[in-house]
Every structure is written in C-alpha cells, then in structure tokens.
Amino acid sequence: MKYIHSVEDFTLENNSAVTLGKFDGIHIGHQKLISIVKEKAKELGLLATTFTFDSIPLSICPQKNQHFISTNSERRTFLENIGIDVEIEYPFTEHFMNTEPEDFIKHIIVDKLRAKVVVVGPDFCFGRGRAGNVDLLRVRGKKYGYETIVVKKERFQDRDISSTYVREELSLGHMETANVLLGRPYSVTGVVCPGKQFGRQMNIPTMNIYPPISKLLPPKGVYVSVTTIDKKSFYGVTNIGTKPTVSDDFMVNVETNLFDYSDDAYGKNIEVQLIHFIRPEMKFASVDALKKQMEKDAQFAKSMFML
C-alpha cells in the first residue's frame, strides 16, 4: 500500500476510486464504503484509495475530541491488510478547513485524487462550514467526469452505526456491542516494554504496552483478551489501568497475562484484542489478595475460551 502522509502537494499516478472521511475505528459502515471502492477499482482498473486526515490540531479545533478508536498506525495497518492501494492522511490545516466546497472538488477530488468514482455516506459534508454535500458531489461529477456512489448507513439495534456509537459503547465497557459495530474485536497495539516485574514475582508474568494519549481506551479494569504476537494468537487476561495495589505512578498501561506463552516478548509489537469486560480495576488490601483475584480472573477467561 502506498502511504501519503502530511503532504499537500501530491497527485496520484493513476485514476482512482476513492472514499473520504475520518474513518475513526473503521467500523462496518466504513468497511462497506471501502468494499465498494475496491470493487469499482478492480472493475475499472483504478487505484483503491482512502482519503482521511492526520490528527486535527487543537489550535484549530480545540473543542474536538482528540481521543481516537484507532491510532493512525492502527488504521493504516488495517487498510493495508484489507487491500487498499493508497491511503492519504491529508494535513488538516486552517487553510484546508476554509477551503470552499467547489475548490475541494476541483483541487482535491479531481486534480490530486484523479477520482473517477467517489464513494461516501449520505451525511458526508466537506469544505468551509461543511457546506458541501452529496448533492453537490453528484452535480459536479457530471462536469468533471466522476461517478458519485452514496451508500446507505449500516444499522444495529435500530441505530445508525457511527464512530460516535462505537465510542459510547466503549466508554461503558460494552465490548461485545463495540466489537459487533467494528466488525472485529477492539484492539490496542504497542511495543512490549519492561515493567516492574510484579507479575513475575507472583508467578503471573505479564506484558506491558503504553498506548498514546490519543488512543481511546475503555474503562479501567480487567478484560478477557486475545493477543497477537508474531502473527500467532494467544488467550489471556488484560488489565487497563494504573495498578493501584502495587504502583502509585498513575500512568495508564495495558498489561496482559497470556495463558500459553513463555518466550521473551520485549521489544515486539503486539495487538491486544478485548473480548469481554470482567470487572473494574480496584485496589486490594494486599498483594496476596490481588494474586487470588487475578487467578479468578484467569479462570473466568479460560472458561469463556473453554480451556
């Protein structure tokens, strides 16, 4: 996959089928848009392309939620794995924010993206004051020679699927619902870092990753999880939080105990998928009490996996 990041001055080397948006989480609604882009690209010999944004500077939009379901690297990896040819993370500058809708179509969609097919949802808006909409896209498509495909939103539990919906379910720890909306388990990725070895001292070794501040995490607590290391999956239990029983540094980390993994994972990039919320994080009266609860959590997770 070709990756164009933080560059305004580019032109694709071939005509494209493109979908545009923030694509936070790439939920099943986004995936529907992407699947149509891929189909049209294959049919017409076009580049299957996604046009999205880098993070929005707080100096431009201080009110914007700066926590994201997927980090840029997680989004990039997912798009590459599902077969997108080009991902563009366009810089969201004040100049771009004030681009008139007509200029957006001419200079971005037509000149830079060389779009022959544009795939969007019914509420897609663009340009200064979000004044551009799907009707304008359709009308200008006749002038510039691209087809506009407007895709009906996917629904779940009588509600349109959106990134907002996913965030709400994540904030409640409703992993099963969030995972249905995403079409895959919600996950956190990162490089395994050395911890303080408290898990090893209790004979329950763990792996620690530290997600960026921008990563939207579900509530602090313990989760049934599946972790991918070197393209292999392992069952386990994950704690998200600050480990109040054994630490007072208040740094949130993602700490995972795997049931059947004994190799050294330090320095490896792993993906931790959260399957089910077991309980909130809590401070125990002693390390022994913590160990007993961790053993109960592990037994619960094993019963879910029928181990």
KASULUR-V922434 format. One record per residue. SS is DSSP state (H for helix, E for strand, - for the rest). PHI is phi in degrees with one decimal (NA if undefined). NEAR is the number of other C-alpha atoms within 8 Angstrom. Layout:
# KASULUR-V922434
SS_PHI_NEAR ; SS_PHI_NEAR
This chain:
# KASULUR-V922434
-_NA_8 ; E_-84.8_6 ; E_-121.7_8 ; E_-112.0_10 ; E_-126.9_9 ; -_55.4_8 ; -_-125.7_9 ; -_-90.1_6 ; -_-94.5_4 ; -_-148.5_6 ; -_-142.6_8 ; -_-62.9_9 ; -_-79.3_4 ; -_-145.4_7 ; -_-65.6_11 ; E_-132.9_15 ; E_-106.3_17 ; E_-134.9_15 ; E_-121.0_13 ; E_-124.6_9 ; -_161.2_8 ; -_-79.8_6 ; -_53.4_9 ; -_-73.7_10 ; -_89.7_10 ; -_45.3_11 ; -_-73.0_14 ; H_-67.9_11 ; H_-67.5_11 ; H_-60.7_9 ; H_-63.5_9 ; H_-64.9_8 ; H_-59.7_13 ; H_-65.0_10 ; H_-64.3_8 ; H_-69.0_9 ; H_-56.9_16 ; H_-64.3_12 ; H_-62.5_8 ; H_-68.5_11 ; H_-63.6_13 ; H_-66.3_8 ; H_-65.5_7 ; H_-108.5_6 ; -_70.0_6 ; -_-109.8_12 ; E_-81.9_12 ; E_-75.8_13 ; E_-130.0_14 ; E_-117.6_12 ; E_-116.1_12 ; E_-138.5_12 ; E_-129.5_12 ; -_-72.7_11 ; -_-60.6_7 ; -_-83.9_11 ; -_-58.7_9 ; -_-61.7_8 ; -_-65.4_5 ; -_-92.9_8 ; -_-130.2_8 ; -_-64.1_7 ; -_-84.1_5 ; -_-72.5_7 ; -_-68.1_5 ; -_-99.5_7 ; -_-106.9_8 ; E_-122.4_11 ; -_-60.2_11 ; -_-124.0_12 ; -_-73.3_9 ; H_-57.7_7 ; H_-69.1_7 ; H_-65.2_9 ; H_-62.2_12 ; H_-62.1_9 ; H_-62.2_8 ; H_-63.9_8 ; H_-62.8_10 ; H_-65.4_10 ; H_-67.3_7 ; -_-95.4_6 ; -_97.5_8 ; -_-73.1_13 ; -_-82.9_10 ; E_-138.1_12 ; E_-114.9_15 ; E_-115.1_12 ; E_-105.9_13 ; E_-79.9_13 ; -_-67.9_12 ; -_-91.5_11 ; -_-99.9_9 ; H_-63.2_7 ; H_-61.6_6 ; H_-63.7_9 ; H_-59.7_9 ; -_-98.9_9 ; -_-67.4_10 ; -_-68.9_8 ; H_-51.8_12 ; H_-62.7_8 ; H_-69.1_9 ; H_-59.9_12 ; H_-62.7_11 ; H_-68.5_9 ; H_-86.7_9 ; H_-94.1_10 ; H_-68.5_11 ; H_-85.5_11 ; H_-75.4_9 ; H_-81.9_10 ; -_-86.0_12 ; -_48.5_12 ; E_-73.0_12 ; E_-110.7_10 ; E_-138.4_13 ; E_-120.0_13 ; E_-115.8_15 ; E_-143.3_13 ; E_-83.3_10 ; -_-66.1_9 ; -_-102.7_6 ; -_-64.6_9 ; -_-129.5_9 ; E_-157.0_11 ; -_82.9_15 ; H_-52.7_11 ; H_64.1_6 ; H_54.6_9 ; -_-78.3_9 ; E_-81.1_12 ; -_-142.4_11 ; H_-66.2_12 ; H_-64.6_6 ; H_-65.6_8 ; H_-58.8_11 ; H_-63.0_10 ; H_-62.7_8 ; H_-73.5_9 ; H_-62.4_11 ; H_-66.5_9 ; H_-74.8_6 ; H_-98.5_7 ; -_85.4_7 ; -_-121.1_10 ; E_-94.9_10 ; E_-104.7_11 ; E_-113.9_8 ; E_-103.6_9 ; E_-104.2_9 ; -_-62.2_6 ; -_-67.6_9 ; -_-75.0_8 ; E_-129.8_8 ; E_-148.0_8 ; -_52.9_4 ; -_60.6_5 ; E_-141.2_6 ; E_-62.5_8 ; -_-78.3_14 ; -_-149.9_8 ; H_-63.3_11 ; H_-61.9_6 ; H_-60.5_8 ; H_-60.9_12 ; H_-60.4_11 ; H_-60.9_8 ; H_-67.7_12 ; H_-62.6_13 ; H_-63.6_10 ; -_-94.9_8 ; -_75.7_9 ; -_-84.0_11 ; H_-67.2_14 ; H_-61.4_8 ; H_-68.1_8 ; H_-57.7_14 ; H_-70.7_12 ; H_-64.1_9 ; H_-64.3_12 ; H_-79.0_13 ; -_75.9_8 ; -_-171.5_7 ; -_-66.4_12 ; -_-59.4_11 ; E_-140.9_8 ; E_-125.3_8 ; E_-115.4_11 ; E_173.4_10 ; E_-91.7_11 ; -_-67.2_13 ; E_-114.8_10 ; -_-62.1_8 ; -_-103.8_7 ; -_-96.8_4 ; -_66.9_8 ; H_-64.4_9 ; H_-62.0_9 ; H_-64.2_9 ; H_-64.2_8 ; -_-95.1_8 ; -_62.6_6 ; -_-130.2_8 ; -_-64.5_12 ; -_-131.8_10 ; E_-113.3_12 ; E_-113.5_12 ; E_-127.2_12 ; -_-120.7_10 ; -_-68.3_10 ; -_-64.7_5 ; -_-58.1_6 ; -_-73.4_8 ; E_-76.5_11 ; -_-77.4_10 ; -_-109.4_7 ; -_-73.1_8 ; -_-57.7_10 ; -_-59.8_9 ; E_160.6_13 ; E_-110.7_14 ; E_-132.0_13 ; E_-71.1_13 ; E_-142.7_13 ; E_-127.7_13 ; E_-115.2_13 ; E_-102.5_11 ; E_-132.4_11 ; -_51.7_5 ; -_68.4_5 ; E_-116.3_6 ; E_-106.4_8 ; E_-135.7_12 ; E_-78.0_12 ; E_-176.5_15 ; E_-127.2_15 ; E_-122.8_13 ; E_-109.8_12 ; E_-108.1_13 ; E_158.1_11 ; -_-114.2_11 ; -_54.2_9 ; -_-64.4_9 ; -_-70.5_11 ; -_-120.6_7 ; -_-147.1_8 ; -_-131.5_7 ; -_-90.8_5 ; -_61.8_7 ; -_-85.6_6 ; -_-75.2_8 ; E_-136.0_11 ; E_-115.3_12 ; E_-116.5_11 ; E_-123.5_11 ; E_-104.7_11 ; E_-96.6_12 ; -_-79.7_7 ; -_-140.7_6 ; -_-144.3_6 ; -_-126.1_4 ; -_-76.8_4 ; -_-84.5_4 ; -_-104.5_7 ; -_-56.7_8 ; -_87.0_7 ; -_-89.1_8 ; E_-86.1_9 ; E_-125.0_12 ; E_-121.6_11 ; E_-109.2_11 ; E_-95.5_11 ; E_-99.2_14 ; E_-101.4_13 ; E_-154.1_10 ; E_-83.9_12 ; E_-89.2_9 ; E_-163.0_7 ; E_-69.7_8 ; -_-69.2_11 ; -_-146.6_7 ; -_-96.9_7 ; -_-97.9_8 ; -_-69.9_7 ; -_-154.1_7 ; H_-64.8_9 ; H_-64.5_6 ; H_-64.7_9 ; H_-61.8_11 ; H_-60.5_9 ; H_-62.2_8 ; H_-69.6_8 ; H_-61.8_8 ; H_-66.6_8 ; H_-65.8_8 ; H_-60.8_11 ; H_-64.3_10 ; H_-64.7_8 ; H_-62.2_8 ; H_-62.4_11 ; H_-62.5_11 ; H_-66.5_8 ; H_-65.4_7 ; -_-86.8_7 ; -_57.0_5 ; -_-90.1_5
